[in-house]
Amino acid sequence: MRNGSGSDQDRRERRRYKRTHVLMAGDLVSGQRATRGLVVDISANGAQIQFPEPLAPDSDITLRLAGTVNLGVEIAWRSHDRLGLRFRDLPARISSIFAGLLPEDCLTAA
């Protein structure tokens, strides 16, 4: 896991899916504990969340959106109060979940 290393430009160049800015509440669930954060951008293969609490890098984590959509994630990077999350499901499945909600260019590979 990267800890804030690398520039924003480096991260954008490595992304295969364009992210779109959003502002939505999301819970990171680990074990029996759920903590609220703010999802600030999302794509078919990951999301960035503003999250106030530290998490163990190897935690089994689920991102819960709208109280009903559960997505398995892993922490890709951490910088201050932000986490980069990588979805464990294939982008095709994530795209089908968000179809109609996110711009089309965020749901297909660049």
Gaussian input, Z-matrix of N, CA and C with variables (Angstrom, degrees):
# hf/3-21g

backbone

0 1
 N
 C     1     B1
 C     2     B2     1     A1
 N     3     B3     2     A2     1     D1
 C     4     B4     3     A3     2     D2
 C     5     B5     4     A4     3     D3
 N     6     B6     5     A5     4     D4
 C     7     B7     6     A6     5     D5
 C     8     B8     7     A7     6     D6
 N     9     B9     8     A8     7     D7
 C    10    B10     9     A9     8     D8
 C    11    B11    10    A10     9     D9
 N    12    B12    11    A11    10    D10
 C    13    B13    12    A12    11    D11
 C    14    B14    13    A13    12    D12
 N    15    B15    14    A14    13    D13
 C    16    B16    15    A15    14    D14
 C    17    B17    16    A16    15    D15
 N    18    B18    17    A17    16    D16
 C    19    B19    18    A18    17    D17
 C    20    B20    19    A19    18    D18
 N    21    B21    20    A20    19    D19
 C    22    B22    21    A21    20    D20
 C    23    B23    22    A22    21    D21
 N    24    B24    23    A23    22    D22
 C    25    B25    24    A24    23    D23
 C    26    B26    25    A25    24    D24
 N    27    B27    26    A26    25    D25
 C    28    B28    27    A27    26    D26
 C    29    B29    28    A28    27    D27
 N    30    B30    29    A29    28    D28
 C    31    B31    30    A30    29    D29
 C    32    B32    31    A31    30    D30
 N    33    B33    32    A32    31    D31
 C    34    B34    33    A33    32    D32
 C    35    B35    34    A34    33    D33
 N    36    B36    35    A35    34    D34
 C    37    B37    36    A36    35    D35
 C    38    B38    37    A37    36    D36
 N    39    B39    38    A38    37    D37
 C    40    B40    39    A39    38    D38
 C    41    B41    40    A40    39    D39
 N    42    B42    41    A41    40    D40
 C    43    B43    42    A42    41    D41
 C    44    B44    43    A43    42    D42
 N    45    B45    44    A44    43    D43
 C    46    B46    45    A45    44    D44
 C    47    B47    46    A46    45    D45
 N    48    B48    47    A47    46    D46
 C    49    B49    48    A48    47    D47
 C    50    B50    49    A49    48    D48
 N    51    B51    50    A50    49    D49
 C    52    B52    51    A51    50    D50
 C    53    B53    52    A52    51    D51
 N    54    B54    53    A53    52    D52
 C    55    B55    54    A54    53    D53
 C    56    B56    55    A55    54    D54
 N    57    B57    56    A56    55    D55
 C    58    B58    57    A57    56    D56
 C    59    B59    58    A58    57    D57
 N    60    B60    59    A59    58    D58
 C    61    B61    60    A60    59    D59
 C    62    B62    61    A61    60    D60
 N    63    B63    62    A62    61    D61
 C    64    B64    63    A63    62    D62
 C    65    B65    64    A64    63    D63
 N    66    B66    65    A65    64    D64
 C    67    B67    66    A66    65    D65
 C    68    B68    67    A67    66    D66
 N    69    B69    68    A68    67    D67
 C    70    B70    69    A69    68    D68
 C    71    B71    70    A70    69    D69
 N    72    B72    71    A71    70    D70
 C    73    B73    72    A72    71    D71
 C    74    B74    73    A73    72    D72
 N    75    B75    74    A74    73    D73
 C    76    B76    75    A75    74    D74
 C    77    B77    76    A76    75    D75
 N    78    B78    77    A77    76    D76
 C    79    B79    78    A78    77    D77
 C    80    B80    79    A79    78    D78
 N    81    B81    80    A80    79    D79
 C    82    B82    81    A81    80    D80
 C    83    B83    82    A82    81    D81
 N    84    B84    83    A83    82    D82
 C    85    B85    84    A84    83    D83
 C    86    B86    85    A85    84    D84
 N    87    B87    86    A86    85    D85
 C    88    B88    87    A87    86    D86
 C    89    B89    88    A88    87    D87
 N    90    B90    89    A89    88    D88
 C    91    B91    90    A90    89    D89
 C    92    B92    91    A91    90    D90
 N    93    B93    92    A92    91    D91
 C    94    B94    93    A93    92    D92
 C    95    B95    94    A94    93    D93
 N    96    B96    95    A95    94    D94
 C    97    B97    96    A96    95    D95
 C    98    B98    97    A97    96    D96
 N    99    B99    98    A98    97    D97
 C   100   B100    99    A99    98    D98
 C   101   B101   100   A100    99    D99
 N   102   B102   101   A101   100   D100
 C   103   B103   102   A102   101   D101
 C   104   B104   103   A103   102   D102
 N   105   B105   104   A104   103   D103
 C   106   B106   105   A105   104   D104
 C   107   B107   106   A106   105   D105
 N   108   B108   107   A107   106   D106
 C   109   B109   108   A108   107   D107
 C   110   B110   109   A109   108   D108
 N   111   B111   110   A110   109   D109
 C   112   B112   111   A111   110   D110
 C   113   B113   112   A112   111   D111
 N   114   B114   113   A113   112   D112
 C   115   B115   114   A114   113   D113
 C   116   B116   115   A115   114   D114
 N   117   B117   116   A116   115   D115
 C   118   B118   117   A117   116   D116
 C   119   B119   118   A118   117   D117
 N   120   B120   119   A119   118   D118
 C   121   B121   120   A120   119   D119
 C   122   B122   121   A121   120   D120
 N   123   B123   122   A122   121   D121
 C   124   B124   123   A123   122   D122
 C   125   B125   124   A124   123   D123
 N   126   B126   125   A125   124   D124
 C   127   B127   126   A126   125   D125
 C   128   B128   127   A127   126   D126
 N   129   B129   128   A128   127   D127
 C   130   B130   129   A129   128   D128
 C   131   B131   130   A130   129   D129
 N   132   B132   131   A131   130   D130
 C   133   B133   132   A132   131   D131
 C   134   B134   133   A133   132   D132
 N   135   B135   134   A134   133   D133
 C   136   B136   135   A135   134   D134
 C   137   B137   136   A136   135   D135
 N   138   B138   137   A137   136   D136
 C   139   B139   138   A138   137   D137
 C   140   B140   139   A139   138   D138
 N   141   B141   140   A140   139   D139
 C   142   B142   141   A141   140   D140
 C   143   B143   142   A142   141   D141
 N   144   B144   143   A143   142   D142
 C   145   B145   144   A144   143   D143
 C   146   B146   145   A145   144   D144
 N   147   B147   146   A146   145   D145
 C   148   B148   147   A147   146   D146
 C   149   B149   148   A148   147   D147
 N   150   B150   149   A149   148   D148
 C   151   B151   150   A150   149   D149
 C   152   B152   151   A151   150   D150
 N   153   B153   152   A152   151   D151
 C   154   B154   153   A153   152   D152
 C   155   B155   154   A154   153   D153
 N   156   B156   155   A155   154   D154
 C   157   B157   156   A156   155   D155
 C   158   B158   157   A157   156   D156
 N   159   B159   158   A158   157   D157
 C   160   B160   159   A159   158   D158
 C   161   B161   160   A160   159   D159
 N   162   B162   161   A161   160   D160
 C   163   B163   162   A162   161   D161
 C   164   B164   163   A163   162   D162
 N   165   B165   164   A164   163   D163
 C   166   B166   165   A165   164   D164
 C   167   B167   166   A166   165   D165
 N   168   B168   167   A167   166   D166
 C   169   B169   168   A168   167   D167
 C   170   B170   169   A169   168   D168
 N   171   B171   170   A170   169   D169
 C   172   B172   171   A171   170   D170
 C   173   B173   172   A172   171   D171
 N   174   B174   173   A173   172   D172
 C   175   B175   174   A174   173   D173
 C   176   B176   175   A175   174   D174
 N   177   B177   176   A176   175   D175
 C   178   B178   177   A177   176   D176
 C   179   B179   178   A178   177   D177
 N   180   B180   179   A179   178   D178
 C   181   B181   180   A180   179   D179
 C   182   B182   181   A181   180   D180
 N   183   B183   182   A182   181   D181
 C   184   B184   183   A183   182   D182
 C   185   B185   184   A184   183   D183
 N   186   B186   185   A185   184   D184
 C   187   B187   186   A186   185   D185
 C   188   B188   187   A187   186   D186
 N   189   B189   188   A188   187   D187
 C   190   B190   189   A189   188   D188
 C   191   B191   190   A190   189   D189
 N   192   B192   191   A191   190   D190
 C   193   B193   192   A192   191   D191
 C   194   B194   193   A193   192   D192
 N   195   B195   194   A194   193   D193
 C   196   B196   195   A195   194   D194
 C   197   B197   196   A196   195   D195
 N   198   B198   197   A197   196   D196
 C   199   B199   198   A198   197   D197
 C   200   B200   199   A199   198   D198
 N   201   B201   200   A200   199   D199
 C   202   B202   201   A201   200   D200
 C   203   B203   202   A202   201   D201
 N   204   B204   203   A203   202   D202
 C   205   B205   204   A204   203   D203
 C   206   B206   205   A205   204   D204
 N   207   B207   206   A206   205   D205
 C   208   B208   207   A207   206   D206
 C   209   B209   208   A208   207   D207
 N   210   B210   209   A209   208   D208
 C   211   B211   210   A210   209   D209
 C   212   B212   211   A211   210   D210
 N   213   B213   212   A212   211   D211
 C   214   B214   213   A213   212   D212
 C   215   B215   214   A214   213   D213
 N   216   B216   215   A215   214   D214
 C   217   B217   216   A216   215   D215
 C   218   B218   217   A217   216   D216
 N   219   B219   218   A218   217   D217
 C   220   B220   219   A219   218   D218
 C   221   B221   220   A220   219   D219
 N   222   B222   221   A221   220   D220
 C   223   B223   222   A222   221   D221
 C   224   B224   223   A223   222   D222
 N   225   B225   224   A224   223   D223
 C   226   B226   225   A225   224   D224
 C   227   B227   226   A226   225   D225
 N   228   B228   227   A227   226   D226
 C   229   B229   228   A228   227   D227
 C   230   B230   229   A229   228   D228
 N   231   B231   230   A230   229   D229
 C   232   B232   231   A231   230   D230
 C   233   B233   232   A232   231   D231
 N   234   B234   233   A233   232   D232
 C   235   B235   234   A234   233   D233
 C   236   B236   235   A235   234   D234
 N   237   B237   236   A236   235   D235
 C   238   B238   237   A237   236   D236
 C   239   B239   238   A238   237   D237
 N   240   B240   239   A239   238   D238
 C   241   B241   240   A240   239   D239
 C   242   B242   241   A241   240   D240
 N   243   B243   242   A242   241   D241
 C   244   B244   243   A243   242   D242
 C   245   B245   244   A244   243   D243
 N   246   B246   245   A245   244   D244
 C   247   B247   246   A246   245   D245
 C   248   B248   247   A247   246   D246
 N   249   B249   248   A248   247   D247
 C   250   B250   249   A249   248   D248
 C   251   B251   250   A250   249   D249
 N   252   B252   251   A251   250   D250
 C   253   B253   252   A252   251   D251
 C   254   B254   253   A253   252   D252
 N   255   B255   254   A254   253   D253
 C   256   B256   255   A255   254   D254
 C   257   B257   256   A256   255   D255
 N   258   B258   257   A257   256   D256
 C   259   B259   258   A258   257   D257
 C   260   B260   259   A259   258   D258
 N   261   B261   260   A260   259   D259
 C   262   B262   261   A261   260   D260
 C   263   B263   262   A262   261   D261
 N   264   B264   263   A263   262   D262
 C   265   B265   264   A264   263   D263
 C   266   B266   265   A265   264   D264
 N   267   B267   266   A266   265   D265
 C   268   B268   267   A267   266   D266
 C   269   B269   268   A268   267   D267
 N   270   B270   269   A269   268   D268
 C   271   B271   270   A270   269   D269
 C   272   B272   271   A271   270   D270
 N   273   B273   272   A272   271   D271
 C   274   B274   273   A273   272   D272
 C   275   B275   274   A274   273   D273
 N   276   B276   275   A275   274   D274
 C   277   B277   276   A276   275   D275
 C   278   B278   277   A277   276   D276
 N   279   B279   278   A278   277   D277
 C   280   B280   279   A279   278   D278
 C   281   B281   280   A280   279   D279
 N   282   B282   281   A281   280   D280
 C   283   B283   282   A282   281   D281
 C   284   B284   283   A283   282   D282
 N   285   B285   284   A284   283   D283
 C   286   B286   285   A285   284   D284
 C   287   B287   286   A286   285   D285
 N   288   B288   287   A287   286   D286
 C   289   B289   288   A288   287   D287
 C   290   B290   289   A289   288   D288
 N   291   B291   290   A290   289   D289
 C   292   B292   291   A291   290   D290
 C   293   B293   292   A292   291   D291
 N   294   B294   293   A293   292   D292
 C   295   B295   294   A294   293   D293
 C   296   B296   295   A295   294   D294
 N   297   B297   296   A296   295   D295
 C   298   B298   297   A297   296   D296
 C   299   B299   298   A298   297   D297
 N   300   B300   299   A299   298   D298
 C   301   B301   300   A300   299   D299
 C   302   B302   301   A301   300   D300
 N   303   B303   302   A302   301   D301
 C   304   B304   303   A303   302   D302
 C   305   B305   304   A304   303   D303
 N   306   B306   305   A305   304   D304
 C   307   B307   306   A306   305   D305
 C   308   B308   307   A307   306   D306
 N   309   B309   308   A308   307   D307
 C   310   B310   309   A309   308   D308
 C   311   B311   310   A310   309   D309
 N   312   B312   311   A311   310   D310
 C   313   B313   312   A312   311   D311
 C   314   B314   313   A313   312   D312
 N   315   B315   314   A314   313   D313
 C   316   B316   315   A315   314   D314
 C   317   B317   316   A316   315   D315
 N   318   B318   317   A317   316   D316
 C   319   B319   318   A318   317   D317
 C   320   B320   319   A319   318   D318
 N   321   B321   320   A320   319   D319
 C   322   B322   321   A321   320   D320
 C   323   B323   322   A322   321   D321
 N   324   B324   323   A323   322   D322
 C   325   B325   324   A324   323   D323
 C   326   B326   325   A325   324   D324
 N   327   B327   326   A326   325   D325
 C   328   B328   327   A327   326   D326
 C   329   B329   328   A328   327   D327

   B1=1.4565
   B2=1.5178
   B3=1.2963
   B4=1.4479
   B5=1.5219
   B6=1.2981
   B7=1.4583
   B8=1.5200
   B9=1.3386
   B10=1.4479
   B11=1.5098
   B12=1.3317
   B13=1.4482
   B14=1.5180
   B15=1.3050
   B16=1.4553
   B17=1.5140
   B18=1.3243
   B19=1.4594
   B20=1.5207
   B21=1.3291
   B22=1.4626
   B23=1.5183
   B24=1.3377
   B25=1.4709
   B26=1.5253
   B27=1.3324
   B28=1.4668
   B29=1.5208
   B30=1.3364
   B31=1.4601
   B32=1.5146
   B33=1.3490
   B34=1.4678
   B35=1.5212
   B36=1.3365
   B37=1.4565
   B38=1.5223
   B39=1.3208
   B40=1.4588
   B41=1.5271
   B42=1.3148
   B43=1.4573
   B44=1.5129
   B45=1.3247
   B46=1.4535
   B47=1.5180
   B48=1.3334
   B49=1.4518
   B50=1.5168
   B51=1.3206
   B52=1.4525
   B53=1.5290
   B54=1.3061
   B55=1.4646
   B56=1.5112
   B57=1.3156
   B58=1.4583
   B59=1.5218
   B60=1.3168
   B61=1.4674
   B62=1.5198
   B63=1.2977
   B64=1.4614
   B65=1.5246
   B66=1.2839
   B67=1.4600
   B68=1.5145
   B69=1.3340
   B70=1.4592
   B71=1.5158
   B72=1.3096
   B73=1.4540
   B74=1.5204
   B75=1.2991
   B76=1.4585
   B77=1.5114
   B78=1.3132
   B79=1.4517
   B80=1.5162
   B81=1.3245
   B82=1.4545
   B83=1.5187
   B84=1.3227
   B85=1.4560
   B86=1.5252
   B87=1.3120
   B88=1.4557
   B89=1.5196
   B90=1.3243
   B91=1.4600
   B92=1.5112
   B93=1.3186
   B94=1.4632
   B95=1.5264
   B96=1.3276
   B97=1.4579
   B98=1.5258
   B99=1.3146
   B100=1.4607
   B101=1.5251
   B102=1.3242
   B103=1.4559
   B104=1.5165
   B105=1.3129
   B106=1.4672
   B107=1.5197
   B108=1.3372
   B109=1.4489
   B110=1.5187
   B111=1.3199
   B112=1.4536
   B113=1.5198
   B114=1.3241
   B115=1.4608
   B116=1.5254
   B117=1.3439
   B118=1.4634
   B119=1.5218
   B120=1.3258
   B121=1.4564
   B122=1.5167
   B123=1.3461
   B124=1.4650
   B125=1.5229
   B126=1.3313
   B127=1.4605
   B128=1.5230
   B129=1.3086
   B130=1.4633
   B131=1.5236
   B132=1.3255
   B133=1.4625
   B134=1.5179
   B135=1.3380
   B136=1.4525
   B137=1.5062
   B138=1.3184
   B139=1.4543
   B140=1.5207
   B141=1.3125
   B142=1.4602
   B143=1.5217
   B144=1.3202
   B145=1.4589
   B146=1.5236
   B147=1.3152
   B148=1.4565
   B149=1.5226
   B150=1.3313
   B151=1.4525
   B152=1.5223
   B153=1.3272
   B154=1.4545
   B155=1.5269
   B156=1.3346
   B157=1.4617
   B158=1.5243
   B159=1.3255
   B160=1.4725
   B161=1.5300
   B162=1.3281
   B163=1.4641
   B164=1.5115
   B165=1.3113
   B166=1.4627
   B167=1.5213
   B168=1.3439
   B169=1.4582
   B170=1.5227
   B171=1.3040
   B172=1.4656
   B173=1.5239
   B174=1.3356
   B175=1.4581
   B176=1.5216
   B177=1.3216
   B178=1.4515
   B179=1.5241
   B180=1.3233
   B181=1.4584
   B182=1.5267
   B183=1.3246
   B184=1.4558
   B185=1.5162
   B186=1.3338
   B187=1.4531
   B188=1.5199
   B189=1.3275
   B190=1.4693
   B191=1.5217
   B192=1.3386
   B193=1.4600
   B194=1.5203
   B195=1.3081
   B196=1.4678
   B197=1.5235
   B198=1.3142
   B199=1.4572
   B200=1.5133
   B201=1.3438
   B202=1.4645
   B203=1.5190
   B204=1.3221
   B205=1.4637
   B206=1.5204
   B207=1.3344
   B208=1.4623
   B209=1.5151
   B210=1.3428
   B211=1.4537
   B212=1.5250
   B213=1.3226
   B214=1.4551
   B215=1.5164
   B216=1.3402
   B217=1.4645
   B218=1.5189
   B219=1.3121
   B220=1.4651
   B221=1.5198
   B222=1.3089
   B223=1.4623
   B224=1.5253
   B225=1.3357
   B226=1.4601
   B227=1.5212
   B228=1.3211
   B229=1.4612
   B230=1.5221
   B231=1.3087
   B232=1.4623
   B233=1.5256
   B234=1.3220
   B235=1.4603
   B236=1.5209
   B237=1.3124
   B238=1.4696
   B239=1.5285
   B240=1.3277
   B241=1.4647
   B242=1.5310
   B243=1.3333
   B244=1.4646
   B245=1.5230
   B246=1.3219
   B247=1.4605
   B248=1.5203
   B249=1.3200
   B250=1.4545
   B251=1.5198
   B252=1.3217
   B253=1.4582
   B254=1.5185
   B255=1.3114
   B256=1.4595
   B257=1.5177
   B258=1.3495
   B259=1.4549
   B260=1.5201
   B261=1.3256
   B262=1.4624
   B263=1.5212
   B264=1.3381
   B265=1.4669
   B266=1.5213
   B267=1.3115
   B268=1.4564
   B269=1.5226
   B270=1.3353
   B271=1.4629
   B272=1.5342
   B273=1.3234
   B274=1.4706
   B275=1.5318
   B276=1.3240
   B277=1.4697
   B278=1.5209
   B279=1.3265
   B280=1.4649
   B281=1.5285
   B282=1.3290
   B283=1.4644
   B284=1.5176
   B285=1.3308
   B286=1.4674
   B287=1.5284
   B288=1.3256
   B289=1.4667
   B290=1.5281
   B291=1.3348
   B292=1.4591
   B293=1.5266
   B294=1.3264
   B295=1.4670
   B296=1.5168
   B297=1.3127
   B298=1.4551
   B299=1.5175
   B300=1.3320
   B301=1.4648
   B302=1.5231
   B303=1.3305
   B304=1.4603
   B305=1.5202
   B306=1.3391
   B307=1.4577
   B308=1.5339
   B309=1.3180
   B310=1.4703
   B311=1.5325
   B312=1.3415
   B313=1.4649
   B314=1.5278
   B315=1.3097
   B316=1.4681
   B317=1.5150
   B318=1.3123
   B319=1.4666
   B320=1.5161
   B321=1.3382
   B322=1.4552
   B323=1.5218
   B324=1.3280
   B325=1.4694
   B326=1.5137
   B327=1.3297
   B328=1.4662
   B329=1.5084
   A1=108.67
   A2=115.52
   A3=120.77
   A4=108.55
   A5=117.42
   A6=121.56
   A7=109.43
   A8=115.92
   A9=119.18
   A10=113.40
   A11=118.85
   A12=120.22
   A13=109.54
   A14=116.63
   A15=120.66
   A16=109.87
   A17=114.08
   A18=118.85
   A19=110.89
   A20=115.17
   A21=119.71
   A22=110.27
   A23=117.05
   A24=120.89
   A25=110.59
   A26=118.23
   A27=121.66
   A28=110.59
   A29=116.69
   A30=120.58
   A31=111.62
   A32=117.18
   A33=120.49
   A34=110.87
   A35=117.71
   A36=120.61
   A37=111.50
   A38=118.80
   A39=121.69
   A40=112.80
   A41=118.39
   A42=121.30
   A43=110.99
   A44=115.97
   A45=121.60
   A46=111.41
   A47=116.90
   A48=122.33
   A49=109.00
   A50=116.05
   A51=120.86
   A52=109.13
   A53=116.00
   A54=120.02
   A55=109.16
   A56=115.30
   A57=120.85
   A58=108.32
   A59=115.38
   A60=119.69
   A61=109.77
   A62=115.13
   A63=122.55
   A64=107.27
   A65=116.37
   A66=122.28
   A67=105.96
   A68=114.68
   A69=119.19
   A70=109.47
   A71=115.00
   A72=119.82
   A73=109.17
   A74=115.46
   A75=121.61
   A76=108.98
   A77=116.05
   A78=120.68
   A79=109.11
   A80=116.26
   A81=120.59
   A82=105.94
   A83=115.28
   A84=121.87
   A85=108.02
   A86=115.38
   A87=122.20
   A88=107.23
   A89=116.08
   A90=119.84
   A91=109.59
   A92=116.81
   A93=122.04
   A94=112.33
   A95=116.87
   A96=120.98
   A97=111.62
   A98=116.54
   A99=122.79
   A100=108.39
   A101=116.63
   A102=121.51
   A103=108.94
   A104=115.71
   A105=122.64
   A106=110.91
   A107=115.29
   A108=123.01
   A109=108.95
   A110=116.59
   A111=122.32
   A112=108.69
   A113=116.64
   A114=121.24
   A115=107.02
   A116=116.44
   A117=120.46
   A118=113.25
   A119=117.83
   A120=120.52
   A121=109.54
   A122=114.59
   A123=119.41
   A124=109.41
   A125=116.02
   A126=122.87
   A127=107.80
   A128=116.72
   A129=120.90
   A130=112.64
   A131=118.20
   A132=117.60
   A133=114.64
   A134=117.75
   A135=117.21
   A136=113.38
   A137=114.69
   A138=121.42
   A139=108.95
   A140=114.62
   A141=120.92
   A142=106.26
   A143=114.89
   A144=119.76
   A145=109.32
   A146=115.30
   A147=120.97
   A148=104.96
   A149=115.20
   A150=120.12
   A151=109.06
   A152=117.83
   A153=120.97
   A154=116.29
   A155=118.01
   A156=119.08
   A157=112.01
   A158=116.88
   A159=119.20
   A160=110.84
   A161=115.24
   A162=121.69
   A163=108.43
   A164=116.17
   A165=120.20
   A166=108.22
   A167=118.70
   A168=121.29
   A169=113.99
   A170=118.22
   A171=119.99
   A172=112.62
   A173=116.71
   A174=120.48
   A175=111.10
   A176=116.63
   A177=122.48
   A178=105.73
   A179=117.42
   A180=121.66
   A181=110.76
   A182=114.55
   A183=122.45
   A184=108.00
   A185=116.28
   A186=121.20
   A187=106.59
   A188=116.21
   A189=121.57
   A190=108.30
   A191=114.96
   A192=121.66
   A193=109.33
   A194=116.70
   A195=123.43
   A196=112.20
   A197=117.20
   A198=121.18
   A199=115.61
   A200=117.78
   A201=119.80
   A202=115.17
   A203=118.76
   A204=121.54
   A205=108.28
   A206=116.65
   A207=122.16
   A208=109.78
   A209=115.75
   A210=121.94
   A211=109.23
   A212=117.13
   A213=120.44
   A214=109.45
   A215=116.86
   A216=121.45
   A217=110.34
   A218=114.14
   A219=120.87
   A220=107.32
   A221=116.04
   A222=120.41
   A223=108.24
   A224=116.25
   A225=121.96
   A226=110.94
   A227=116.98
   A228=122.16
   A229=109.75
   A230=114.84
   A231=122.37
   A232=107.82
   A233=116.17
   A234=121.22
   A235=108.03
   A236=116.16
   A237=123.08
   A238=109.85
   A239=117.83
   A240=120.55
   A241=112.31
   A242=117.42
   A243=121.48
   A244=109.89
   A245=114.22
   A246=121.48
   A247=108.70
   A248=115.95
   A249=121.30
   A250=106.68
   A251=116.69
   A252=121.74
   A253=110.00
   A254=116.52
   A255=122.70
   A256=107.25
   A257=116.41
   A258=119.97
   A259=110.03
   A260=117.34
   A261=122.03
   A262=111.81
   A263=117.22
   A264=120.71
   A265=110.21
   A266=115.50
   A267=121.00
   A268=110.53
   A269=117.33
   A270=120.17
   A271=113.54
   A272=118.25
   A273=120.39
   A274=110.38
   A275=117.47
   A276=120.34
   A277=110.78
   A278=116.95
   A279=121.02
   A280=109.13
   A281=117.16
   A282=120.88
   A283=111.47
   A284=117.02
   A285=119.21
   A286=111.40
   A287=117.23
   A288=120.81
   A289=110.45
   A290=116.64
   A291=121.22
   A292=113.72
   A293=118.51
   A294=121.06
   A295=109.91
   A296=116.06
   A297=120.82
   A298=113.92
   A299=116.39
   A300=120.27
   A301=112.41
   A302=116.17
   A303=121.28
   A304=109.69
   A305=117.66
   A306=120.07
   A307=110.97
   A308=116.57
   A309=122.66
   A310=112.47
   A311=118.08
   A312=119.51
   A313=113.02
   A314=118.09
   A315=121.72
   A316=111.83
   A317=117.39
   A318=122.14
   A319=113.04
   A320=117.54
   A321=121.31
   A322=109.45
   A323=115.87
   A324=120.86
   A325=110.45
   A326=114.43
   A327=120.56
   A328=111.61
   D1=134.85
   D2=177.22
   D3=-84.29
   D4=140.31
   D5=-178.70
   D6=-111.83
   D7=68.89
   D8=176.66
   D9=78.60
   D10=3.71
   D11=-179.52
   D12=-80.52
   D13=154.94
   D14=-179.05
   D15=85.77
   D16=151.77
   D17=-178.56
   D18=-86.92
   D19=166.10
   D20=175.47
   D21=-60.34
   D22=-36.71
   D23=178.54
   D24=-62.30
   D25=-41.42
   D26=177.66
   D27=-59.61
   D28=-44.28
   D29=-179.74
   D30=-63.56
   D31=-43.66
   D32=-179.70
   D33=-62.16
   D34=-38.93
   D35=-178.41
   D36=-67.13
   D37=-28.90
   D38=-179.41
   D39=-82.83
   D40=-14.63
   D41=-177.24
   D42=-75.32
   D43=135.95
   D44=175.94
   D45=-93.23
   D46=-19.87
   D47=-177.05
   D48=-121.51
   D49=131.28
   D50=178.18
   D51=-67.63
   D52=137.98
   D53=176.68
   D54=-95.62
   D55=151.26
   D56=174.84
   D57=-119.02
   D58=142.73
   D59=179.55
   D60=-73.79
   D61=134.37
   D62=175.92
   D63=-140.01
   D64=163.98
   D65=170.18
   D66=-135.41
   D67=100.50
   D68=179.23
   D69=-144.23
   D70=145.67
   D71=176.81
   D72=-69.81
   D73=143.91
   D74=176.02
   D75=-147.44
   D76=142.02
   D77=177.38
   D78=-103.37
   D79=133.29
   D80=170.03
   D81=-95.82
   D82=120.11
   D83=-175.99
   D84=-108.93
   D85=126.05
   D86=177.43
   D87=-136.63
   D88=113.00
   D89=-175.14
   D90=66.67
   D91=-127.89
   D92=179.55
   D93=-94.25
   D94=3.67
   D95=-173.97
   D96=-106.95
   D97=132.92
   D98=175.48
   D99=-122.98
   D100=131.07
   D101=179.48
   D102=-127.51
   D103=132.36
   D104=-176.21
   D105=-77.55
   D106=136.83
   D107=173.24
   D108=-135.60
   D109=-175.67
   D110=-179.86
   D111=-123.22
   D112=114.70
   D113=177.04
   D114=-75.55
   D115=124.16
   D116=-176.44
   D117=-107.99
   D118=-21.36
   D119=169.46
   D120=-155.72
   D121=160.17
   D122=-173.33
   D123=-154.36
   D124=151.32
   D125=173.93
   D126=-147.45
   D127=-172.73
   D128=-178.68
   D129=-73.15
   D130=-14.07
   D131=179.11
   D132=-122.48
   D133=4.81
   D134=177.64
   D135=178.70
   D136=-179.12
   D137=-179.14
   D138=-152.06
   D139=159.14
   D140=172.24
   D141=-114.51
   D142=132.62
   D143=-177.87
   D144=-129.05
   D145=136.98
   D146=172.12
   D147=-85.89
   D148=119.16
   D149=-170.03
   D150=-138.88
   D151=122.24
   D152=-170.71
   D153=-78.46
   D154=-13.64
   D155=-172.53
   D156=-116.41
   D157=149.74
   D158=176.80
   D159=-73.27
   D160=149.77
   D161=174.71
   D162=-128.80
   D163=146.92
   D164=174.57
   D165=-67.03
   D166=135.47
   D167=-176.79
   D168=-59.97
   D169=-26.94
   D170=-177.33
   D171=-100.09
   D172=14.71
   D173=-179.90
   D174=-63.11
   D175=145.70
   D176=170.92
   D177=-82.28
   D178=106.74
   D179=-169.22
   D180=-118.88
   D181=141.73
   D182=173.67
   D183=-123.53
   D184=134.49
   D185=172.17
   D186=-95.57
   D187=119.93
   D188=179.95
   D189=-107.54
   D190=122.15
   D191=178.79
   D192=-113.62
   D193=142.25
   D194=177.69
   D195=54.55
   D196=23.22
   D197=176.69
   D198=73.42
   D199=-7.95
   D200=-175.15
   D201=-132.35
   D202=-21.44
   D203=-178.17
   D204=-93.76
   D205=114.01
   D206=-178.59
   D207=-109.36
   D208=122.73
   D209=-178.19
   D210=-123.85
   D211=122.62
   D212=175.38
   D213=-68.52
   D214=133.73
   D215=-178.14
   D216=-136.53
   D217=161.74
   D218=168.96
   D219=-130.13
   D220=152.26
   D221=-179.76
   D222=-78.28
   D223=120.79
   D224=178.39
   D225=-91.05
   D226=-36.30
   D227=178.39
   D228=-158.63
   D229=164.22
   D230=179.98
   D231=-141.83
   D232=135.53
   D233=176.89
   D234=-148.36
   D235=110.40
   D236=-178.16
   D237=53.97
   D238=-113.99
   D239=-176.50
   D240=-101.78
   D241=20.95
   D242=-179.32
   D243=-121.33
   D244=145.07
   D245=175.87
   D246=-124.71
   D247=137.05
   D248=169.48
   D249=-95.10
   D250=125.01
   D251=-177.83
   D252=-111.89
   D253=138.16
   D254=174.86
   D255=-109.99
   D256=126.83
   D257=178.57
   D258=-69.90
   D259=140.49
   D260=177.12
   D261=-79.26
   D262=-28.41
   D263=177.66
   D264=-73.77
   D265=157.08
   D266=176.83
   D267=-64.76
   D268=145.89
   D269=179.69
   D270=-54.23
   D271=-31.80
   D272=179.59
   D273=-62.12
   D274=-40.11
   D275=178.92
   D276=-69.57
   D277=-42.31
   D278=178.44
   D279=-62.69
   D280=-42.05
   D281=178.24
   D282=-59.27
   D283=-39.99
   D284=179.68
   D285=-67.37
   D286=-32.54
   D287=178.11
   D288=-67.54
   D289=-41.55
   D290=-174.20
   D291=-96.90
   D292=1.91
   D293=179.38
   D294=-55.39
   D295=131.94
   D296=-178.78
   D297=87.64
   D298=-14.18
   D299=-179.92
   D300=-104.75
   D301=-32.96
   D302=-178.89
   D303=-113.73
   D304=155.41
   D305=176.95
   D306=-58.39
   D307=144.55
   D308=-177.64
   D309=-55.18
   D310=-37.76
   D311=-177.36
   D312=-69.21
   D313=-11.82
   D314=174.93
   D315=-87.67
   D316=-11.53
   D317=-174.48
   D318=-105.32
   D319=-3.26
   D320=178.76
   D321=-125.60
   D322=153.20
   D323=-178.45
   D324=-69.74
   D325=146.78
   D326=179.35
   D327=-78.14

